[in-house]
Structure formats: C-alpha cells, structure tokens
Amino acid sequence: MEAGVKRLFAVMPLLFGIGFIAPLLAQIMAAWSIDPPLGVSRIAAGLAIGGAWGLIANIRGRWL
C-alpha cells in the first residue's frame, strides 16, 4: 500500500496539470472567447498546456 501511494504522489504534478489545470484553462478560454490555435478544441488545448506544465513540474520538482 505504501509503495502504491508513493508512486501516486510521484506523478501528482502531472495528474494535477491534467485534472485541474486543463479544464480550468478551457473554461477561461471559453469565458474570454479565446479560440485556440490550429483549430483544436479548448479542452485539447488545455490538456496540452496543462499536461506539459505538469510534466515539467514533475521533472523539475517545482511549479515555477
């Protein structure tokens, strides 16, 4: 059980980027009427940005 929790917390920044930041960015783009580039949907753009930010935070060990 302890090993599973450690693995979960090891990828928590990535999960936070996908699960929280991506929908938040999609909602902000919808509220401000911003169309994402290349004709992708707002949630796809949010997933790309949130996932990349979460991956970078996971690799570097910090958000900023």
All heavy atoms as TSV, in Angstrom:
chain	resi	resn	atom	element	x	y	z
A	1	MET	N	N	0.831	-1.190	0.000
A	1	MET	CA	C	0.000	0.000	0.000
A	1	MET	C	C	0.876	1.254	0.000
A	1	MET	O	O	0.593	2.201	-0.712
A	1	MET	CB	C	-0.899	-0.049	1.234
A	1	MET	CG	C	-1.842	1.064	1.307
A	1	MET	SD	S	-3.135	0.818	0.093
A	1	MET	CE	C	-4.147	2.179	0.427
A	2	GLU	N	N	1.910	1.227	0.806
A	2	GLU	CA	C	2.801	2.384	0.897
A	2	GLU	C	C	3.496	2.660	-0.440
A	2	GLU	O	O	3.629	3.807	-0.854
A	2	GLU	CB	C	3.841	2.150	1.985
A	2	GLU	CG	C	4.778	3.321	2.202
A	2	GLU	CD	C	5.804	3.061	3.288
A	2	GLU	OE1	O	5.605	2.155	4.102
A	2	GLU	OE2	O	6.810	3.790	3.309
A	3	ALA	N	N	3.907	1.596	-1.117
A	3	ALA	CA	C	4.578	1.770	-2.413
A	3	ALA	C	C	3.624	2.365	-3.442
A	3	ALA	O	O	4.021	3.209	-4.258
A	3	ALA	CB	C	5.115	0.432	-2.902
A	4	GLY	N	N	2.368	1.946	-3.409
A	4	GLY	CA	C	1.380	2.495	-4.342
A	4	GLY	C	C	1.123	3.970	-4.105
A	4	GLY	O	O	0.993	4.751	-5.053
A	5	VAL	N	N	1.050	4.372	-2.845
A	5	VAL	CA	C	0.836	5.779	-2.515
A	5	VAL	C	C	2.045	6.611	-2.925
A	5	VAL	O	O	1.906	7.722	-3.440
A	5	VAL	CB	C	0.514	5.943	-1.014
A	5	VAL	CG1	C	0.501	7.394	-0.609
A	5	VAL	CG2	C	-0.807	5.273	-0.678
A	6	LYS	N	N	3.240	6.068	-2.737
A	6	LYS	CA	C	4.455	6.784	-3.155
A	6	LYS	C	C	4.479	6.987	-4.667
A	6	LYS	O	O	4.858	8.053	-5.142
A	6	LYS	CB	C	5.702	6.022	-2.703
A	6	LYS	CG	C	6.015	6.204	-1.248
A	6	LYS	CD	C	7.318	5.529	-0.881
A	6	LYS	CE	C	7.602	5.723	0.600
A	6	LYS	NZ	N	8.867	5.107	0.995
A	7	ARG	N	N	4.069	5.966	-5.428
A	7	ARG	CA	C	4.020	6.107	-6.890
A	7	ARG	C	C	2.980	7.138	-7.307
A	7	ARG	O	O	3.193	7.899	-8.246
A	7	ARG	CB	C	3.705	4.769	-7.539
A	7	ARG	CG	C	4.850	3.830	-7.544
A	7	ARG	CD	C	4.529	2.593	-8.339
A	7	ARG	NE	N	5.413	1.524	-7.922
A	7	ARG	CZ	C	5.083	0.258	-7.868
A	7	ARG	NH1	N	3.879	-0.127	-8.228
A	7	ARG	NH2	N	5.948	-0.636	-7.484
A	8	LEU	N	N	1.842	7.126	-6.621
A	8	LEU	CA	C	0.794	8.095	-6.934
A	8	LEU	C	C	1.275	9.519	-6.678
A	8	LEU	O	O	1.092	10.401	-7.510
A	8	LEU	CB	C	-0.462	7.813	-6.108
A	8	LEU	CG	C	-1.616	8.799	-6.292
A	8	LEU	CD1	C	-2.165	8.702	-7.705
A	8	LEU	CD2	C	-2.692	8.543	-5.269
A	9	PHE	N	N	1.909	9.743	-5.536
A	9	PHE	CA	C	2.396	11.080	-5.222
A	9	PHE	C	C	3.574	11.489	-6.102
A	9	PHE	O	O	3.832	12.670	-6.286
A	9	PHE	CB	C	2.773	11.196	-3.751
A	9	PHE	CG	C	1.582	11.354	-2.854
A	9	PHE	CD1	C	1.487	10.622	-1.687
A	9	PHE	CD2	C	0.552	12.220	-3.175
A	9	PHE	CE1	C	0.385	10.763	-0.853
A	9	PHE	CE2	C	-0.549	12.369	-2.357
A	9	PHE	CZ	C	-0.628	11.631	-1.187
A	10	ALA	N	N	4.274	10.521	-6.666
A	10	ALA	CA	C	5.391	10.845	-7.556
A	10	ALA	C	C	4.895	11.478	-8.857
A	10	ALA	O	O	5.595	12.309	-9.443
A	10	ALA	CB	C	6.202	9.592	-7.857
A	11	VAL	N	N	3.698	11.109	-9.304
A	11	VAL	CA	C	3.160	11.667	-10.541
A	11	VAL	C	C	2.044	12.679	-10.277
A	11	VAL	O	O	1.328	13.062	-11.195
A	11	VAL	CB	C	2.652	10.558	-11.487
A	11	VAL	CG1	C	3.789	9.685	-11.960
A	11	VAL	CG2	C	1.559	9.748	-10.845
A	12	MET	N	N	1.893	13.113	-9.045
A	12	MET	CA	C	0.816	14.030	-8.693
A	12	MET	C	C	0.868	15.354	-9.470
A	12	MET	O	O	-0.187	15.839	-9.878
A	12	MET	CB	C	0.804	14.295	-7.192
A	12	MET	CG	C	-0.459	14.975	-6.728
A	12	MET	SD	S	-1.960	14.056	-7.075
A	12	MET	CE	C	-1.863	12.760	-5.882
A	13	PRO	N	N	2.022	15.965	-9.712
A	13	PRO	CA	C	2.009	17.203	-10.516
A	13	PRO	C	C	1.438	16.994	-11.917
A	13	PRO	O	O	0.700	17.838	-12.420
A	13	PRO	CB	C	3.477	17.620	-10.572
A	13	PRO	CG	C	4.079	17.030	-9.354
A	13	PRO	CD	C	3.359	15.726	-9.145
A	14	LEU	N	N	1.748	15.871	-12.535
A	14	LEU	CA	C	1.200	15.586	-13.859
A	14	LEU	C	C	-0.309	15.398	-13.787
A	14	LEU	O	O	-1.053	15.939	-14.610
A	14	LEU	CB	C	1.864	14.343	-14.452
A	14	LEU	CG	C	1.364	13.912	-15.821
A	14	LEU	CD1	C	1.638	14.991	-16.855
A	14	LEU	CD2	C	2.006	12.609	-16.225
A	15	LEU	N	N	-0.787	14.663	-12.794
A	15	LEU	CA	C	-2.223	14.457	-12.638
A	15	LEU	C	C	-2.940	15.766	-12.324
A	15	LEU	O	O	-4.054	15.997	-12.790
A	15	LEU	CB	C	-2.491	13.432	-11.532
A	15	LEU	CG	C	-2.015	12.013	-11.821
A	15	LEU	CD1	C	-2.251	11.124	-10.606
A	15	LEU	CD2	C	-2.674	11.453	-13.044
A	16	PHE	N	N	-2.319	16.628	-11.548
A	16	PHE	CA	C	-2.906	17.928	-11.240
A	16	PHE	C	C	-2.989	18.789	-12.499
A	16	PHE	O	O	-3.982	19.482	-12.720
A	16	PHE	CB	C	-2.078	18.637	-10.161
A	16	PHE	CG	C	-2.658	19.951	-9.726
A	16	PHE	CD1	C	-3.749	19.983	-8.883
A	16	PHE	CD2	C	-2.100	21.143	-10.157
A	16	PHE	CE1	C	-4.290	21.197	-8.470
A	16	PHE	CE2	C	-2.630	22.349	-9.750
A	16	PHE	CZ	C	-3.726	22.376	-8.902
A	17	GLY	N	N	-1.947	18.748	-13.321
A	17	GLY	CA	C	-1.952	19.507	-14.569
A	17	GLY	C	C	-3.040	19.047	-15.516
A	17	GLY	O	O	-3.709	19.863	-16.159
A	18	ILE	N	N	-3.257	17.744	-15.590
A	18	ILE	CA	C	-4.282	17.203	-16.484
A	18	ILE	C	C	-5.678	17.338	-15.880
A	18	ILE	O	O	-6.625	17.691	-16.566
A	18	ILE	CB	C	-3.969	15.732	-16.821
A	18	ILE	CG1	C	-2.718	15.652	-17.680
A	18	ILE	CG2	C	-5.138	15.060	-17.515
A	18	ILE	CD1	C	-2.208	14.256	-17.905
A	19	GLY	N	N	-5.798	17.058	-14.591
A	19	GLY	CA	C	-7.112	17.001	-13.967
A	19	GLY	C	C	-7.676	18.320	-13.495
A	19	GLY	O	O	-8.896	18.460	-13.364
A	20	PHE	N	N	-6.831	19.296	-13.227
A	20	PHE	CA	C	-7.324	20.582	-12.726
A	20	PHE	C	C	-6.987	21.738	-13.655
A	20	PHE	O	O	-7.854	22.532	-14.009
A	20	PHE	CB	C	-6.755	20.863	-11.330
A	20	PHE	CG	C	-7.229	22.167	-10.749
A	20	PHE	CD1	C	-8.524	22.284	-10.283
A	20	PHE	CD2	C	-6.398	23.264	-10.701
A	20	PHE	CE1	C	-8.980	23.497	-9.757
A	20	PHE	CE2	C	-6.834	24.464	-10.185
A	20	PHE	CZ	C	-8.127	24.580	-9.709
A	21	ILE	N	N	-5.734	21.849	-14.040
A	21	ILE	CA	C	-5.317	22.998	-14.838
A	21	ILE	C	C	-5.913	22.956	-16.245
A	21	ILE	O	O	-6.318	23.991	-16.771
A	21	ILE	CB	C	-3.783	23.097	-14.870
A	21	ILE	CG1	C	-3.299	23.326	-13.455
A	21	ILE	CG2	C	-3.314	24.161	-15.835
A	21	ILE	CD1	C	-1.982	23.891	-13.237
A	22	ALA	N	N	-5.993	21.769	-16.852
A	22	ALA	CA	C	-6.533	21.668	-18.216
A	22	ALA	C	C	-7.987	22.129	-18.299
A	22	ALA	O	O	-8.312	22.978	-19.134
A	22	ALA	CB	C	-6.378	20.248	-18.737
A	23	PRO	N	N	-8.896	21.633	-17.450
A	23	PRO	CA	C	-10.275	22.138	-17.525
A	23	PRO	C	C	-10.389	23.608	-17.137
A	23	PRO	O	O	-11.221	24.339	-17.692
A	23	PRO	CB	C	-11.056	21.272	-16.536
A	23	PRO	CG	C	-10.202	20.101	-16.264
A	23	PRO	CD	C	-8.805	20.501	-16.543
A	24	LEU	N	N	-9.543	24.045	-16.213
A	24	LEU	CA	C	-9.556	25.454	-15.820
A	24	LEU	C	C	-9.168	26.341	-17.005
A	24	LEU	O	O	-9.821	27.356	-17.271
A	24	LEU	CB	C	-8.607	25.683	-14.650
A	24	LEU	CG	C	-8.483	27.122	-14.160
A	24	LEU	CD1	C	-9.790	27.593	-13.540
A	24	LEU	CD2	C	-7.351	27.243	-13.163
A	25	LEU	N	N	-8.141	25.967	-17.727
A	25	LEU	CA	C	-7.734	26.740	-18.905
A	25	LEU	C	C	-8.814	26.724	-19.978
A	25	LEU	O	O	-9.052	27.747	-20.639
A	25	LEU	CB	C	-6.425	26.197	-19.471
A	25	LEU	CG	C	-5.173	26.478	-18.651
A	25	LEU	CD1	C	-3.976	25.758	-19.251
A	25	LEU	CD2	C	-4.913	27.959	-18.551
A	26	ALA	N	N	-9.471	25.587	-20.161
A	26	ALA	CA	C	-10.553	25.510	-21.148
A	26	ALA	C	C	-11.705	26.434	-20.750
A	26	ALA	O	O	-12.287	27.113	-21.615
A	26	ALA	CB	C	-11.040	24.070	-21.272
A	27	GLN	N	N	-12.043	26.489	-19.478
A	27	GLN	CA	C	-13.110	27.369	-19.015
A	27	GLN	C	C	-12.718	28.843	-19.145
A	27	GLN	O	O	-13.556	29.684	-19.491
A	27	GLN	CB	C	-13.456	27.057	-17.557
A	27	GLN	CG	C	-14.178	25.750	-17.383
A	27	GLN	CD	C	-15.556	25.790	-17.999
A	27	GLN	OE1	O	-16.290	26.748	-17.871
A	27	GLN	NE2	N	-15.886	24.720	-18.701
A	28	ILE	N	N	-11.470	29.161	-18.879
A	28	ILE	CA	C	-11.002	30.544	-19.031
A	28	ILE	C	C	-11.057	30.960	-20.498
A	28	ILE	O	O	-11.491	32.067	-20.823
A	28	ILE	CB	C	-9.584	30.702	-18.452
A	28	ILE	CG1	C	-9.629	30.607	-16.924
A	28	ILE	CG2	C	-8.955	32.031	-18.881
A	28	ILE	CD1	C	-8.262	30.550	-16.277
A	29	MET	N	N	-10.632	30.061	-21.403
A	29	MET	CA	C	-10.706	30.373	-22.830
A	29	MET	C	C	-12.152	30.569	-23.278
A	29	MET	O	O	-12.431	31.441	-24.099
A	29	MET	CB	C	-10.052	29.265	-23.657
A	29	MET	CG	C	-8.553	29.294	-23.629
A	29	MET	SD	S	-7.828	28.189	-24.836
A	29	MET	CE	C	-7.655	26.716	-23.863
A	30	ALA	N	N	-13.074	29.774	-22.730
A	30	ALA	CA	C	-14.488	29.912	-23.087
A	30	ALA	C	C	-15.047	31.220	-22.539
A	30	ALA	O	O	-15.806	31.914	-23.228
A	30	ALA	CB	C	-15.282	28.730	-22.552
A	31	ALA	N	N	-14.691	31.577	-21.317
A	31	ALA	CA	C	-15.211	32.802	-20.710
A	31	ALA	C	C	-14.692	34.046	-21.420
A	31	ALA	O	O	-15.412	35.043	-21.528
A	31	ALA	CB	C	-14.836	32.852	-19.228
A	32	TRP	N	N	-13.467	34.000	-21.893
A	32	TRP	CA	C	-12.871	35.156	-22.561
A	32	TRP	C	C	-13.011	35.084	-24.082
A	32	TRP	O	O	-12.421	35.910	-24.788
A	32	TRP	CB	C	-11.407	35.281	-22.191
A	32	TRP	CG	C	-11.173	35.675	-20.755
A	32	TRP	CD1	C	-12.098	36.101	-19.855
A	32	TRP	CD2	C	-9.928	35.664	-20.067
A	32	TRP	NE1	N	-11.510	36.351	-18.649
A	32	TRP	CE2	C	-10.169	36.098	-18.753
A	32	TRP	CE3	C	-8.636	35.335	-20.428
A	32	TRP	CZ2	C	-9.164	36.207	-17.806
A	32	TRP	CZ3	C	-7.641	35.441	-19.484
A	32	TRP	CH2	C	-7.904	35.880	-18.183
A	33	SER	N	N	-13.733	34.099	-24.590
A	33	SER	CA	C	-13.952	33.897	-26.037
A	33	SER	C	C	-12.644	33.814	-26.818
A	33	SER	O	O	-12.490	34.424	-27.874
A	33	SER	CB	C	-14.826	35.010	-26.602
A	33	SER	OG	O	-16.080	35.016	-25.977
A	34	ILE	N	N	-11.728	33.043	-26.301
A	34	ILE	CA	C	-10.443	32.833	-26.973
A	34	ILE	C	C	-10.513	31.521	-27.723
A	34	ILE	O	O	-10.839	30.479	-27.155
A	34	ILE	CB	C	-9.288	32.793	-25.948
A	34	ILE	CG1	C	-9.178	34.127	-25.215
A	34	ILE	CG2	C	-7.980	32.450	-26.635
A	34	ILE	CD1	C	-8.195	34.125	-24.083
A	35	ASP	N	N	-10.219	31.559	-29.007
A	35	ASP	CA	C	-10.166	30.342	-29.805
A	35	ASP	C	C	-8.733	29.830	-29.815
A	35	ASP	O	O	-7.803	30.577	-30.135
A	35	ASP	CB	C	-10.624	30.614	-31.240
A	35	ASP	CG	C	-12.104	30.940	-31.306
A	35	ASP	OD1	O	-12.864	30.362	-30.497
A	35	ASP	OD2	O	-12.487	31.776	-32.150
A	36	PRO	N	N	-8.542	28.550	-29.509
A	36	PRO	CA	C	-7.184	28.005	-29.517
A	36	PRO	C	C	-6.639	27.909	-30.937
A	36	PRO	O	O	-7.402	27.837	-31.900
A	36	PRO	CB	C	-7.333	26.622	-28.888
A	36	PRO	CG	C	-8.770	26.335	-28.827
A	36	PRO	CD	C	-9.516	27.593	-29.034
A	37	PRO	N	N	-5.340	27.902	-31.072
A	37	PRO	CA	C	-4.739	27.839	-32.406
A	37	PRO	C	C	-4.916	26.468	-33.056
A	37	PRO	O	O	-5.217	25.474	-32.401
A	37	PRO	CB	C	-3.264	28.136	-32.138
A	37	PRO	CG	C	-3.047	27.729	-30.729
A	37	PRO	CD	C	-4.338	27.996	-30.019
A	38	LEU	N	N	-4.736	26.419	-34.337
A	38	LEU	CA	C	-4.756	25.218	-35.164
A	38	LEU	C	C	-6.109	24.523	-35.193
A	38	LEU	O	O	-6.213	23.365	-35.582
A	38	LEU	CB	C	-3.686	24.219	-34.704
A	38	LEU	CG	C	-2.242	24.741	-34.670
A	38	LEU	CD1	C	-1.321	23.719	-34.066
A	38	LEU	CD2	C	-1.786	25.131	-36.061
A	39	GLY	N	N	-7.157	25.193	-34.748
A	39	GLY	CA	C	-8.494	24.645	-34.828
A	39	GLY	C	C	-8.793	23.503	-33.854
A	39	GLY	O	O	-9.753	22.770	-34.058
A	40	VAL	N	N	-7.980	23.344	-32.827
A	40	VAL	CA	C	-8.249	22.292	-31.842
A	40	VAL	C	C	-9.308	22.782	-30.864
A	40	VAL	O	O	-9.587	23.981	-30.758
A	40	VAL	CB	C	-6.965	21.876	-31.081
A	40	VAL	CG1	C	-5.947	21.296	-32.026
A	40	VAL	CG2	C	-6.377	23.029	-30.308
A	41	SER	N	N	-9.920	21.878	-30.144
A	41	SER	CA	C	-10.925	22.274	-29.160
A	41	SER	C	C	-10.239	22.916	-27.952
A	41	SER	O	O	-9.035	22.768	-27.741
A	41	SER	CB	C	-11.735	21.054	-28.720
A	41	SER	OG	O	-10.923	20.154	-28.015
A	42	ARG	N	N	-11.041	23.613	-27.175
A	42	ARG	CA	C	-10.490	24.291	-25.998
A	42	ARG	C	C	-9.938	23.302	-24.988
A	42	ARG	O	O	-8.894	23.533	-24.383
A	42	ARG	CB	C	-11.561	25.166	-25.360
A	42	ARG	CG	C	-11.887	26.376	-26.182
A	42	ARG	CD	C	-12.902	27.270	-25.476
A	42	ARG	NE	N	-13.097	28.480	-26.239
A	42	ARG	CZ	C	-14.256	28.822	-26.781
A	42	ARG	NH1	N	-15.321	28.068	-26.604
A	42	ARG	NH2	N	-14.356	29.933	-27.469
A	43	ILE	N	N	-10.630	22.183	-24.789
A	43	ILE	CA	C	-10.149	21.208	-23.813
A	43	ILE	C	C	-8.865	20.544	-24.295
A	43	ILE	O	O	-7.982	20.239	-23.491
A	43	ILE	CB	C	-11.230	20.167	-23.448
A	43	ILE	CG1	C	-10.814	19.338	-22.230
A	43	ILE	CG2	C	-11.559	19.272	-24.607
A	43	ILE	CD1	C	-10.723	20.108	-20.956
A	44	ALA	N	N	-8.724	20.339	-25.604
A	44	ALA	CA	C	-7.485	19.761	-26.136
A	44	ALA	C	C	-6.313	20.717	-25.924
A	44	ALA	O	O	-5.210	20.291	-25.569
A	44	ALA	CB	C	-7.641	19.429	-27.609
A	45	ALA	N	N	-6.556	22.003	-26.139
A	45	ALA	CA	C	-5.503	22.992	-25.883
A	45	ALA	C	C	-5.172	23.033	-24.395
A	45	ALA	O	O	-4.002	23.109	-24.013
A	45	ALA	CB	C	-5.948	24.364	-26.375
A	46	GLY	N	N	-6.203	22.970	-23.546
A	46	GLY	CA	C	-5.966	22.950	-22.105
A	46	GLY	C	C	-5.197	21.720	-21.669
A	46	GLY	O	O	-4.318	21.797	-20.808
A	47	LEU	N	N	-5.534	20.564	-22.258
A	47	LEU	CA	C	-4.806	19.339	-21.928
A	47	LEU	C	C	-3.346	19.414	-22.364
A	47	LEU	O	O	-2.463	18.937	-21.658
A	47	LEU	CB	C	-5.490	18.134	-22.564
A	47	LEU	CG	C	-6.746	17.636	-21.879
A	47	LEU	CD1	C	-7.460	16.613	-22.754
A	47	LEU	CD2	C	-6.429	17.054	-20.527
A	48	ALA	N	N	-3.105	20.016	-23.508
A	48	ALA	CA	C	-1.723	20.142	-23.986
A	48	ALA	C	C	-0.919	21.049	-23.058
A	48	ALA	O	O	0.198	20.704	-22.657
A	48	ALA	CB	C	-1.708	20.676	-25.410
A	49	ILE	N	N	-1.490	22.194	-22.704
A	49	ILE	CA	C	-0.778	23.133	-21.838
A	49	ILE	C	C	-0.662	22.587	-20.419
A	49	ILE	O	O	0.417	22.598	-19.817
A	49	ILE	CB	C	-1.478	24.507	-21.841
A	49	ILE	CG1	C	-1.410	25.126	-23.227
A	49	ILE	CG2	C	-0.858	25.438	-20.807
A	49	ILE	CD1	C	-2.313	26.323	-23.421
A	50	GLY	N	N	-1.782	22.103	-19.864
A	50	GLY	CA	C	-1.763	21.576	-18.502
A	50	GLY	C	C	-0.900	20.335	-18.367
A	50	GLY	O	O	-0.178	20.174	-17.380
A	51	GLY	N	N	-0.975	19.447	-19.353
A	51	GLY	CA	C	-0.141	18.251	-19.320
A	51	GLY	C	C	1.339	18.569	-19.431
A	51	GLY	O	O	2.165	17.995	-18.717
A	52	ALA	N	N	1.674	19.493	-20.315
A	52	ALA	CA	C	3.081	19.883	-20.466
A	52	ALA	C	C	3.593	20.560	-19.204
A	52	ALA	O	O	4.703	20.274	-18.734
A	52	ALA	CB	C	3.236	20.813	-21.666
A	53	TRP	N	N	2.769	21.442	-18.629
A	53	TRP	CA	C	3.170	22.139	-17.405
A	53	TRP	C	C	3.325	21.149	-16.251
A	53	TRP	O	O	4.269	21.225	-15.462
A	53	TRP	CB	C	2.153	23.206	-17.081
A	53	TRP	CG	C	2.584	24.220	-16.073
A	53	TRP	CD1	C	3.827	24.371	-15.517
A	53	TRP	CD2	C	1.775	25.232	-15.486
A	53	TRP	NE1	N	3.825	25.404	-14.632
A	53	TRP	CE2	C	2.577	25.951	-14.593
A	53	TRP	CE3	C	0.454	25.589	-15.636
A	53	TRP	CZ2	C	2.084	27.002	-13.853
A	53	TRP	CZ3	C	-0.035	26.639	-14.897
A	53	TRP	CH2	C	0.777	27.346	-14.014
A	54	GLY	N	N	2.411	20.192	-16.142
A	54	GLY	CA	C	2.503	19.175	-15.101
A	54	GLY	C	C	3.707	18.273	-15.286
A	54	GLY	O	O	4.371	17.885	-14.321
A	55	LEU	N	N	4.018	17.921	-16.538
A	55	LEU	CA	C	5.189	17.097	-16.809
A	55	LEU	C	C	6.477	17.835	-16.455
A	55	LEU	O	O	7.380	17.260	-15.845
A	55	LEU	CB	C	5.195	16.669	-18.278
A	55	LEU	CG	C	6.331	15.751	-18.701
A	55	LEU	CD1	C	6.229	14.420	-17.971
A	55	LEU	CD2	C	6.299	15.540	-20.201
A	56	ILE	N	N	6.547	19.105	-16.822
A	56	ILE	CA	C	7.725	19.899	-16.480
A	56	ILE	C	C	7.856	20.029	-14.966
A	56	ILE	O	O	8.951	19.911	-14.409
A	56	ILE	CB	C	7.662	21.282	-17.164
A	56	ILE	CG1	C	7.848	21.117	-18.666
A	56	ILE	CG2	C	8.699	22.237	-16.590
A	56	ILE	CD1	C	7.537	22.361	-19.470
A	57	ALA	N	N	6.724	20.247	-14.278
A	57	ALA	CA	C	6.759	20.341	-12.811
A	57	ALA	C	C	7.180	19.016	-12.197
A	57	ALA	O	O	7.898	18.996	-11.191
A	57	ALA	CB	C	5.385	20.752	-12.287
A	58	ASN	N	N	6.770	17.920	-12.790
A	58	ASN	CA	C	7.150	16.609	-12.276
A	58	ASN	C	C	8.636	16.360	-12.459
A	58	ASN	O	O	9.300	15.833	-11.563
A	58	ASN	CB	C	6.339	15.534	-12.991
A	58	ASN	CG	C	6.257	14.257	-12.210
A	58	ASN	OD1	O	6.745	14.167	-11.100
A	58	ASN	ND2	N	5.632	13.272	-12.789
A	59	ILE	N	N	9.168	16.739	-13.593
A	59	ILE	CA	C	10.595	16.524	-13.872
A	59	ILE	C	C	11.467	17.446	-13.026
A	59	ILE	O	O	12.450	17.007	-12.418
A	59	ILE	CB	C	10.884	16.728	-15.381
A	59	ILE	CG1	C	10.225	15.600	-16.169
A	59	ILE	CG2	C	12.377	16.772	-15.653
A	59	ILE	CD1	C	10.229	15.818	-17.670
A	60	ARG	N	N	11.090	18.733	-12.969
A	60	ARG	CA	C	11.906	19.707	-12.239
A	60	ARG	C	C	11.696	19.661	-10.738
A	60	ARG	O	O	12.547	20.080	-9.979
A	60	ARG	CB	C	11.607	21.116	-12.740
A	60	ARG	CG	C	12.087	21.317	-14.165
A	60	ARG	CD	C	11.759	22.677	-14.681
A	60	ARG	NE	N	12.440	23.705	-13.917
A	60	ARG	CZ	C	12.150	24.981	-13.989
A	60	ARG	NH1	N	11.198	25.381	-14.791
A	60	ARG	NH2	N	12.805	25.872	-13.282
A	61	GLY	N	N	10.507	19.205	-10.315
A	61	GLY	CA	C	10.240	19.124	-8.885
A	61	GLY	C	C	9.614	20.379	-8.305
A	61	GLY	O	O	9.499	20.498	-7.100
A	62	ARG	N	N	9.241	21.342	-9.155
A	62	ARG	CA	C	8.575	22.564	-8.703
A	62	ARG	C	C	7.747	23.121	-9.837
A	62	ARG	O	O	7.940	22.803	-11.006
A	62	ARG	CB	C	9.582	23.588	-8.213
A	62	ARG	CG	C	10.594	23.952	-9.269
A	62	ARG	CD	C	11.631	24.881	-8.741
A	62	ARG	NE	N	12.564	25.161	-9.823
A	62	ARG	CZ	C	13.573	25.945	-9.713
A	62	ARG	NH1	N	13.805	26.541	-8.589
A	62	ARG	NH2	N	14.370	26.157	-10.732
A	63	TRP	N	N	6.794	23.981	-9.495
A	63	TRP	CA	C	5.859	24.512	-10.479
A	63	TRP	C	C	6.399	25.726	-11.223
A	63	TRP	O	O	6.029	25.966	-12.355
A	63	TRP	CB	C	4.535	24.889	-9.811
A	63	TRP	CG	C	3.702	23.695	-9.539
A	63	TRP	CD1	C	3.573	23.051	-8.359
A	63	TRP	CD2	C	2.899	22.963	-10.472
A	63	TRP	NE1	N	2.743	21.974	-8.486
A	63	TRP	CE2	C	2.319	21.896	-9.777
A	63	TRP	CE3	C	2.628	23.103	-11.818
A	63	TRP	CZ2	C	1.475	20.983	-10.383
A	63	TRP	CZ3	C	1.779	22.199	-12.411
A	63	TRP	CH2	C	1.214	21.153	-11.712
A	64	LEU	N	N	7.237	26.498	-10.617
A	64	LEU	CA	C	7.755	27.708	-11.273
A	64	LEU	C	C	9.210	27.576	-11.618
A	64	LEU	O	O	9.956	26.911	-11.034
A	64	LEU	CB	C	7.560	28.935	-10.369
A	64	LEU	CG	C	6.122	29.243	-10.011
A	64	LEU	CD1	C	6.088	30.388	-9.028
A	64	LEU	CD2	C	5.324	29.599	-11.236
